[in-house]
Structure formats: structure tokens, C-alpha cells
Amino acid sequence: MVICYIPLKEGLAVKHSAHGLLAKARKLSSQVTALVVHCGIQEEDIRLDCDEMVMIRLSEREWPVSSCHIQAISSFQRELSKEGPFLFTSSPLTNEITVGLAARSGSTIINQAMDITMDNDRLIVKRELYGGKACTYEYASCSNYISIDPAFLNYYKTSSKRPVSIRHLDLNVPKNDSIQFIKNKQLSWKEIGLTEASCVIGIGRGVYQTPALDQIEILAEVLNAPIGGSKVADELQLIPRERRIGSSGITIAEADIYIAIGISGSSQHLEGIKNVKHVLAINNDAAAPIFKRCDIGIISRYENVLPQLIAALKNGDGVKNIEDIGYTAAGV
Ligand SMILES: Cc1cc2nc3c(=O)[nH]c(=O)nc-3n(C[C@H](O)[C@H](O)[C@H](O)COP(=O)(O)OP(=O)(O)OC[C@H]3O[C@@H](n4cnc5c(N)ncnc54)[C@H](O)[C@@H]3O)c2cc1C
């Protein structure tokens, strides 16, 4: 049996990465259990490809506190005593959860895995080394907590299946009052990690030594979007090393929108945005390869575009039509 942890906040759709996690589990075992920790979602709304779905509800106040998720998982383990590797999708929350679980149980964790396979009844976990230039294979056991990088889980389609069996569990453990949720703080664009943001701005050589860099920061502020960039942007010290996007940097798998400014769109850069849903590219060269990857392309110097884009966004209506900001969408 393999158990997959699926955190599902009310009103949010099941992410592709959650379906990907279940698909990975399917390849490992014919028995897959999904532990859905949720915040009030109706079970009829959930479509997951698993044999059994166990649901535990947390309150809105408990949701952001990792120790409440740990309590939910501990409840599940105690009540149902199921054996099997526990799979998670890597995120800041699940990384905290796996560390907490491992500390309590003395088990080992393997975080940010690329893949997990079975070979002669042994679980083998593949992990990246040196930003993807090499990888390592580690044996795992049934008691391991393993989290898989969402960048390697996003190719799976939404399931239309209803789980075969559904049960609800109460969170019947004494509440841990030493840790309490105080308030929600919206992180600013400077604090949000590129891999957690839903909108990311990427800058490249095209913005180097231009007078409109402040406009990029204003756009980041308006959209609350963190700024990353190309390898060249990193080498020109426009962004810190850990904000490089691409094959030798990070992958921004969770972003819905990527705004590429002054980036040509090399294959190495595109590798880091391959799972992004929508790309808006601003580049003054109509032949730049980024225009082949984008949904909306604006062929112009970025300095001419950003003031109007920012004004349109500040207006509150957003940009409904790219013609509104005076530039023709590239025919891509
Ligand atoms: C082993 C290896 C690993 C690599 N890993 C990565 C990686 O992880 N990530 C990565 O990004 N690259 C990586 N690269 C480098 C990659 O090949 C490219 O060199 C790099 O992505 C180019 O960066 P860029 O788009 O910022 O610059 P350029 O390719 O120089 O593009 C700049 C663009 O800005 C446009 N421009 C200029 N002025 C303006 C303006 N005023 N307004 C709007 N547009 C303007 C230009 O038309 C041009 O298209 C790697 C290379 C190798 C060999």
C-alpha cells in the first residue's frame, strides 16, 4: 500500500501535482490510499484516482499551522494503522510536515525527489544534484516520508474517478495549545519564493543598464510577484543566484503566469518554465524564441510597455485586451 497526502483547502481545485502524486503511487502499488486533509470541501466534489480516500477536516485557523497537519496524519496512522510509504508533494508546508513527522517517529525523510520507482520490492528514490546536472538514487523503506518535487508531477490529467471507498476521521487528539495560529500575513513580493508564487516576473539581459528598472519593481509590487530571471541576469547581478530560472537554476512549476521581460527564451531558460500555465513575453525582437512559448507576446522595448501595463492593472480592471495598452499581441 502507498499513502498519498493531499492537502485540499476549501474552494481550491485539486492540483495537477496531486493527481501526479497518485499516478506515481499507482505505479508502486495496487492499493493507494489518499489522505485528504481539507478545510470543509464536499466529498462529492473530489475526483481522485485512489482505492480509498480518508478525509480529515481542519478549521481555517488550524490550516496554516503545520503541527495541526502533523496531528491529522498522526490520527490517521493511529486509527487506521496503515503501513506503507507516505508520499507528499514538496512545498514549504509539506516540508515542515515531513520534518515534524520524522522527528516524532524516528523515520527518515527524503524531500524534493524527482521520481520514485519499485525494483524487486525495493523502493528507489531519484533526486537531483547540482541543479539537475547529476542525480542520485536512494533506497527507501515503507516507513519513509517522501516528498516529490511538483515540477515532476505536473503532466498528469485530472481524474474523473470517484474513490472506491470514502471515510471521515475526526481529529481526535488533544489540541497542541503551545502552537497557535495568530494571523494571516500576506508575504510581500520580496519574501515569496519563486517556486510558491502564482505569478512570477523574469528578467533578462534586455533590461540590463536600462533606465526603467524601477518600473519592473512597481509591476512586482502591483502583482505581488517575485522577480527571478535568466542565467545572464544572474551573471549581470540583476538577480541573486538562487533566483535563476532554468536548467541550471530553479523550476517554477506552480506559477500560473510568467512575465518574461527582456529574455530571449533559450532552451535552458524554457526548461525552468515548462509547466507554467501562461506566459506573457515582452521583447523588442520579433524573432526571439520566447514568442514561440508565450500566450501573449508584446514586441516592444519593455520601457514603453510597463507604464501602461501598470496603469491598466492599477485601474483595477486589469488588462482585458492587450490592445488596451497600445501594443499588438504577437501572432504566436
Ligand atoms: C550548461 C548551460 C546551462 C544554462 N542554464 C541556464 C539557465 O538555467 N537559465 C537561463 O536562463 N539560461 C541558462 N543558460 C544560458 C542560455 O543559453 C542563454 O544564454 C540565456 O538564457 C540568455 O539569457 P537572456 O535571455 O537574459 O539574454 P539574451 O539571450 O541576450 O536575450 C536578451 C533579450 O532581451 C531583448 N531585449 C533587449 N533590449 C530589450 C528591451 N529594452 N526591452 C525588451 N527586450 C529587450 C533582446 O531582444 C533579447 O531577446 C545556460 C547555458 C548553458 C550552456
The ligand as an SDF file (V2000), in Angstrom:
LIG
                    3D

 53 58  0  0  0  0  0  0  0  0999 V2000
   25.0230   24.4970  -19.4640 C   0  0  0  0  0  0  0  0  0  0  0  0
   24.1910   25.7380  -19.5980 C   0  0  0  0  0  0  0  0  0  0  0  0
   23.2050   25.9630  -18.6600 C   0  0  0  0  0  0  0  0  0  0  0  0
   22.4040   27.1020  -18.7560 C   0  0  0  0  0  0  0  0  0  0  0  0
   21.4280   27.2830  -17.8440 N   0  0  0  0  0  0  0  0  0  0  0  0
   20.6140   28.3550  -17.9730 C   0  0  0  0  0  0  0  0  0  0  0  0
   19.5360   28.5550  -17.0620 C   0  0  0  0  0  0  0  0  0  0  0  0
   19.3040   27.7800  -16.1270 O   0  0  0  0  0  0  0  0  0  0  0  0
   18.7440   29.6260  -17.2390 N   0  0  0  0  0  0  0  0  0  0  0  0
   18.9440   30.5340  -18.2580 C   0  0  0  0  0  0  0  0  0  0  0  0
   18.1850   31.4990  -18.3610 O   0  0  0  0  0  0  0  0  0  0  0  0
   19.9570   30.3580  -19.1110 N   0  0  0  0  0  0  0  0  0  0  0  0
   20.8020   29.3120  -18.9940 C   0  0  0  0  0  0  0  0  0  0  0  0
   21.8410   29.1780  -19.8620 N   0  0  0  0  0  0  0  0  0  0  0  0
   22.1650   30.3090  -20.7700 C   0  0  0  0  0  0  0  0  0  0  0  0
   21.2960   30.3570  -22.0060 C   0  0  0  0  0  0  0  0  0  0  0  0
   21.8580   29.5650  -23.0270 O   0  0  0  0  0  0  0  0  0  0  0  0
   21.1580   31.8090  -22.5120 C   0  0  0  0  0  0  0  0  0  0  0  0
   22.4300   32.3190  -22.7520 O   0  0  0  0  0  0  0  0  0  0  0  0
   20.4350   32.7300  -21.5330 C   0  0  0  0  0  0  0  0  0  0  0  0
   19.2180   32.1540  -21.1420 O   0  0  0  0  0  0  0  0  0  0  0  0
   20.1530   34.0600  -22.2180 C   0  0  0  0  0  0  0  0  0  0  0  0
   19.7000   34.9630  -21.2510 O   0  0  0  0  0  0  0  0  0  0  0  0
   18.8230   36.2340  -21.6550 P   0  0  0  0  0  0  0  0  0  0  0  0
   17.5930   35.7790  -22.3370 O   0  0  0  0  0  0  0  0  0  0  0  0
   18.7060   37.0720  -20.4570 O   0  0  0  0  0  0  0  0  0  0  0  0
   19.7990   37.0330  -22.6380 O   0  0  0  0  0  0  0  0  0  0  0  0
   19.7950   37.1780  -24.2150 P   0  0  0  0  0  0  0  0  0  0  0  0
   19.7300   35.8530  -24.8670 O   0  0  0  0  0  0  0  0  0  0  0  0
   20.9170   38.0780  -24.5600 O   0  0  0  0  0  0  0  0  0  0  0  0
   18.4010   37.9150  -24.5250 O   0  0  0  0  0  0  0  0  0  0  0  0
   18.1280   39.2360  -24.1980 C   0  0  0  0  0  0  0  0  0  0  0  0
   16.8330   39.6090  -24.9020 C   0  0  0  0  0  0  0  0  0  0  0  0
   16.4130   40.8770  -24.4780 O   0  0  0  0  0  0  0  0  0  0  0  0
   15.8360   41.5450  -25.6120 C   0  0  0  0  0  0  0  0  0  0  0  0
   15.8960   42.9850  -25.3320 N   0  0  0  0  0  0  0  0  0  0  0  0
   16.9540   43.8040  -25.4100 C   0  0  0  0  0  0  0  0  0  0  0  0
   16.6080   45.0570  -25.0030 N   0  0  0  0  0  0  0  0  0  0  0  0
   15.2940   44.9930  -24.6720 C   0  0  0  0  0  0  0  0  0  0  0  0
   14.3690   45.9520  -24.1820 C   0  0  0  0  0  0  0  0  0  0  0  0
   14.7160   47.2050  -23.9390 N   0  0  0  0  0  0  0  0  0  0  0  0
   13.0800   45.5670  -23.9640 N   0  0  0  0  0  0  0  0  0  0  0  0
   12.6890   44.2890  -24.2070 C   0  0  0  0  0  0  0  0  0  0  0  0
   13.5460   43.3310  -24.6670 N   0  0  0  0  0  0  0  0  0  0  0  0
   14.8290   43.6850  -24.8850 C   0  0  0  0  0  0  0  0  0  0  0  0
   16.6560   41.0950  -26.7880 C   0  0  0  0  0  0  0  0  0  0  0  0
   15.9130   41.2120  -27.9830 O   0  0  0  0  0  0  0  0  0  0  0  0
   16.9410   39.6310  -26.4150 C   0  0  0  0  0  0  0  0  0  0  0  0
   15.9630   38.7690  -26.9890 O   0  0  0  0  0  0  0  0  0  0  0  0
   22.6370   28.0430  -19.7960 C   0  0  0  0  0  0  0  0  0  0  0  0
   23.6340   27.7960  -20.7330 C   0  0  0  0  0  0  0  0  0  0  0  0
   24.4030   26.6630  -20.6470 C   0  0  0  0  0  0  0  0  0  0  0  0
   25.4610   26.4250  -21.6810 C   0  0  0  0  0  0  0  0  0  0  0  0
  1  2  1  0
  2  3  1  0
  2 52  2  0
  3  4  2  0
  4  5  1  0
  4 50  1  0
  5  6  2  0
  6  7  1  0
  6 13  1  0
  7  8  2  0
  7  9  1  0
  9 10  1  0
 10 11  2  0
 10 12  1  0
 12 13  2  0
 13 14  1  0
 14 15  1  0
 14 50  1  0
 15 16  1  0
 16 17  1  0
 16 18  1  0
 18 19  1  0
 18 20  1  0
 20 21  1  0
 20 22  1  0
 22 23  1  0
 23 24  1  0
 24 25  2  0
 24 26  1  0
 24 27  1  0
 27 28  1  0
 28 29  2  0
 28 30  1  0
 28 31  1  0
 31 32  1  0
 32 33  1  0
 33 34  1  0
 33 48  1  0
 34 35  1  0
 35 36  1  0
 35 46  1  0
 36 37  1  0
 36 45  1  0
 37 38  2  0
 38 39  1  0
 39 40  1  0
 39 45  2  0
 40 41  1  0
 40 42  2  0
 42 43  1  0
 43 44  2  0
 44 45  1  0
 46 47  1  0
 46 48  1  0
 48 49  1  0
 50 51  2  0
 51 52  1  0
 52 53  1  0
M  END
$$$$
